[in-house]
């Protein structure tokens, strides 16, 4: 920088301060006096300084380029993370209920050996394989799984649930299964994809009767073929839907009459709404409560509310009590009692109780006479109703968003 320019800069920096002005003038005098002796030295050094400055400038440009590259790479990674969709999760109970009512494809992403040992009936294996896995097609090619490829090719309205090997709901996003589920979601390969965050081990402990297991040869035990056939039959059965976790189930007449279903769910109490089961003697330690009531709109079902809840509470006080409530199809009469039970025990609205039971068992459809009685009971409880008679059809089709009331314990109790 020229000396005069340096002096001007110093002047501008110290404007308005008397002490700084004095220092400025003294500094300028010394600088002017020394300028003559420094001129020759400056000219001699100018060429070397120019070369050094040019080198440092080039070096700085290289560093800037590296910084820009690093910044671009970091921004790109951050952008990719932001764009990655979050895969919705599903609980083990919700998966159990889904398996009972409508088709869902279960993809098990555990190791092949673990999958062969035991897995959900009808599930497909998609194990982790080392190598390039940039897309779903890469994963299928690495696994060489034709069954999985065929399923994913039928992408119309397909619902997928992915199970991983994770044992913690806190770390499930690190599981290979979650990464594969995110691939499916990112590529829009299926209609719906969810990940079971609780992991296979939890599901297996709770619903072991839904698993297919590898038979083992042991002396004195049934042959592997016989054991495998029995396990397959149990796993392929349709079970009642679970409304209250580990306690209250809603099903049909045939399920209530099945020894395998009663044993698998460890049912201790059965409420029969107008469909008496046969051969009750074959069920040990099961207590029954019969309600003779037809499925008609003009039937008074409210008179059965109090006796049924008393029986349910009796089962709740019993050691490891579990209740199955059913009618013929598990659609109208029994579902009305279950909706009422959820509403009165959690102090929630009718629309919230209905939405919860509908989510667990999409088959429910109480007749309009029963629904009107539930609305009347809700008004007696809270002084108002959460749904009008004109909106009943929307509610029953699952098209009316549920509204709950302050103080409701539904989410804490059942969800």
N, C-alpha and C positions, 0 to 999 in steps of 0.2 A: 504494500500500500504506500503511495507517495506520502512524503512528510507533511505536506500542506493538507492533504486529505485527512491524515491522522490527526492533525491539530484541529481541523474543523470538527471532526467527530468528537474529539475531547471537549471542545467548546459546547457543542450541542448537548453533551451528556451532563455538563456541570452548570447549565444555565440556571440562574436564580439563586445560587448558593455562594455567598461572599468568600467563605474559606476555600471552597473549591476553585473559585476564580483566581485567587492568589496562587494556589498550587499550580493552576493552569498556566499562568503567565510565567512563573519560574521554570516550569517544565518546558515551555516553548522557547525560552531564552537558551537554556542548556541544549535543547535539541537543535536550535539554529546554529549555535556555536560549534557543535560537534558535527554538523552536517557536512562541512567541508572535508574533514578528515575521513568521514565515513563514505563519501561519494565514491572515491576510488575503490575502497574495499567492497562497496556494494556492487559496483560494476564488475569486479572480479568474481564475485560470488554469484552473480545473477544467473549465469548460465548453469552452474551446478545446482542452484536452488530450483531453477525451472525444470531441470531434468528430474530432480527429486520429487517436486510437486506433481509432475506429470505421472511418475511412477506410482505415487501415493493415490493419485486420482484414479488411475487404472485399477489399483488394488481395491480402492473403495467401491468402484463400480462393480467389481466382481463380487464383493461382499453384499452389495445391494441386490445383485441378481440372485445370489444364494438366498438372501432373506426373503426376496419376493417369491422365489420358488417354494421355500418352506411355508410362507404365508398362504400361497395358493393351495399347496397340498393340505395344509391344516383346514383352510376354509372349505376345501372340497370334501374332506372327511367329515367336518361338522355339518355341511349341507346334506351329506348322505345320511348322517345320523338323524337329522331333523326330518328328512323325507321318509325314513323307515316307519312303516305303520306299526301301531301297537296292536298286537293280536289279542282279541277278547279272550277271557278265561271262562272256564266252566267248572263247577264243583263236581265232586264225585257223585253226590246225590242227584244233581241235575243230569249227569251223564247216565246214571242208572235209569232215571225216569224217561229220558229220551230213547234209550234202547228198548223200552217197553211199548212205546206208543207209535213211533214212526221211524222210517229208515234213516240211518246215519252211518257213515263210513268212518271206522276207527282206524287210525294209522298209528302203529306202535313203533317208536323210534329207539327202542332199547337194543342192546346187542342181540345178535341172532341166536346165540346160545340161551340167553335169558328168555327170549321170545318163544323158543322151542319148548322150554321147560313149562311155561304157562303163560297164557295170554287171554284177552277178552275174546269170547266166541265170535268168529267171523272177522276178526281184525287182520290188517295187513302189516307186514313188517317193512320198515325203511330204516335200516341201521346206518350208523355213521361209517363212511368209507373215506380213507385218505385220498387226496387228489383235488383237482380243480372242480369246484362246485359253485358255479356262478348262477346257475338256474335250476329249476325243477327238473328239466330234461337231463341236465348233467347228473343230478342225484339219481334219477331213474336208471340212467345208463351205467353208472357206477354200481348200483345195486343189482342190475340185471333182473329186475322184478317185473315180469310181464303182467301179473295180476294188478299191480299198482298202476302200471302204465295204462292198462285198459280202463280201470276205474276213473283215473284222472282225465281220460279222453272223453268220458261221459260227464261233461261239466255242467250240464243244465240243472239248476236247482239242487245241486248236490251239497249236502251238509257234511262237513269234515270235522272230526274231533281228533286232535293229535295228543298222544300220551308220550311222556318222556321218562327218563330214569331218575329225575330229580326227586330228592326226599325232603326238600325244604320249599315252602311257598315263598320264601324270601329270595331265593337264588334261581328261580325257575327260568329266568331269562338267559342264563348261561347254558342251559341245556340244549343239546343238539336238536331235540324235538321242537323247541320253541323257534329256533332259527329256521327249521324247515317249514314250520307253520307260517312264519313271516314271508318266506319265499312264495308259498301258495297265495298268500294275501296280496303281496306286491305284484305278482304276475296276473292276478285276477283269474286264477285257474278254476276256482270253484265258487258256488253261490255263497257259501258261508264256511268259515273256518274258525275253530276255537281251540284253545290249549288248556288241558287239565293241569292246573298249577299244583294240585296236591300230590301228583305223581302216581305211578302205577302201584307202588308198595301200599299206599294208603287205600286205594281202590280195592286191591286184592284182599286186604284185611277185612274190609267192610262187606264186600260182595264176592266172596270166594266162589259162590255157587254159579257165578256167571263166567267162570274161567274154564278154558280148555287146558288140560294138563297132559304132560307126557307120561304115559304109563311106565311103571317099573316092574321088573320081574322079581317076585319074592315067593319063597316056598310057603305053601299053605294059604296064599291069598288068591283072589279071583284072577283069571288070566288078564293080561294087558288089554286084549281086545274087548273083554267084557267091561273092564273098568273104564276104558276109553269111551265105549258106547254109552255107559251110564252117565259119565261126566258130560258128554256131548248132549244127551237128552236134557239134563238139568240146565245146562248153559243156554240151550235153545228155547226153553220155556218162556212164556210171557208171564211176568209177575205183576202184582198190584203196584200202583204208584205210591211213592213215599211222600206223604204230605207234611208230617212232623218228623223231623230227623230221628230215626231209630225208634219211633213209637207208633205213629198212626199211618195206616195204609188204606188206600181206596182201590177197590177192584170189582171183579164180577163174580157171578155164581160159580163158574167153572174153576176159577182160581181158589175160591173158598172151599171147594170140594176136592182140591188136589193135595194129597199127602206130601208131595215133594215141595210144593209152594209153602205150605204151613210149616214144614220142618226147616226149610231154607231161611225163612224170615223170622223163625222162632216166635210165631204168633201164639199168644196165650188167651186172647179174648176176641170173640167174633160177634159183630152186630149184623144181623140179617134183616134187611129192609124188604120184606115181602117175597123172599126167595129162599125157602128153607133148604138147607143142604142135606144131602143124603148120607147115610152111613156115618153118622157122627161118632159112633163108637170107635172108629179106627183112629181118631185123634185123641191121644192121651193128654190129659191136663189142659184141655182147651174148654173155656167157659163160653156159653152162648147167650145172646140176648135177642129174642125174636120180636120184630115189629110187623104186624100184619097190616099192610097199607097198600092200596092200589096206586098206580101212577096216573092220576087224573087231576085236572086243573081245579076241580071243585072239592078236592079232599083236603081236610084240615090236618096239615102235617105239623103245625105248631104244638099240638098237644103231645107230640113225641119228643120235643126238644129237651125238656127237663129229665125224663127217664133215661134218655140216651147219654146225656152228659154225666149223669150220676154213674152210669155203667163205665164210661170212659175214665172218670176220676177213680173209680174202683180199680180199674186196670193199672192206672198210673201209680197207685199206692202199692201194688203188688210187686214183688221182687222181679226185676227184668220184664215187666209187663209190656206187651205189644198188642195193639188192636188192629184188626182188619174189619172194615165196614164195607158192606157190599149190598147190591140188589141184583137184578138179573144181568144188566150190562154195565153197571157202575156209572151210569150217565145222569139220571134224574133224582131218584129218591135218596140214594146214599150220598150223592154229591151235595144235596141240599142240607143234609145233617152235618156234613163236613164243613161246608161254608159257614153255617151257623156256628159251629164249634170254634172255628178259627176267629170269627168275628167277636164272639162273646169272651173268649179267653185272652185275647190280645187287645181288646177294646179298640179295634180298628173299624173302619167303615165297611159297608157291604161291598163297594166297588173294589177296595183293596183286598178284602178277603177273597172275593171272586177271582180277581186277577192272580192271586197267589195259587189258588187251587187249580185254575186253568193252566197256569204255567207248569204245574206238576203233572197234571193229567188233562191234555187238550181235548179229551173225549167228552168232558162234562157238558150237560145241557139240561138243567132243571126246567120243568114246564113252567109256563108263565104264571100259573096259579101259585106254585111254590115260591117263585121269585117275588110275587106280590106280597106274600106272607113274610118273606125275609125283609122286604122294604118296610112293611108295617112294624116289624120288630125293631128294625134299626131306628125308626122314628120314635118309638117308645123309649129306646135306650138313650138317644142323643138329642131328641127334639127336632131332628132334621134328617133328610135323606141325602145320600151321596150320588144318587142316580134317579132319574125320572122314568116313569113307565114308557115314555116315548123312546128313551135311550137304551132300553133293556136289550134290544136286539144287537146294538153296537157293543154293549158290554159283554154279551154272551159270545159274540164273534171275536172278542179280543181287540176290537177297534176303538174302544173308548178308554183313553188314558185314566188309570185309577187315581182317585184323590183320597188321601188319608187325613186323619185328624190329629191335632196336637195331643200328645200323651199316648199315642198308639205304641204298642210293644211288638207289632208284627215283625218288623225288621230285626229287632233284637232276639226275638223268640224263635222264628222259623227260617229266616233267610241267611 
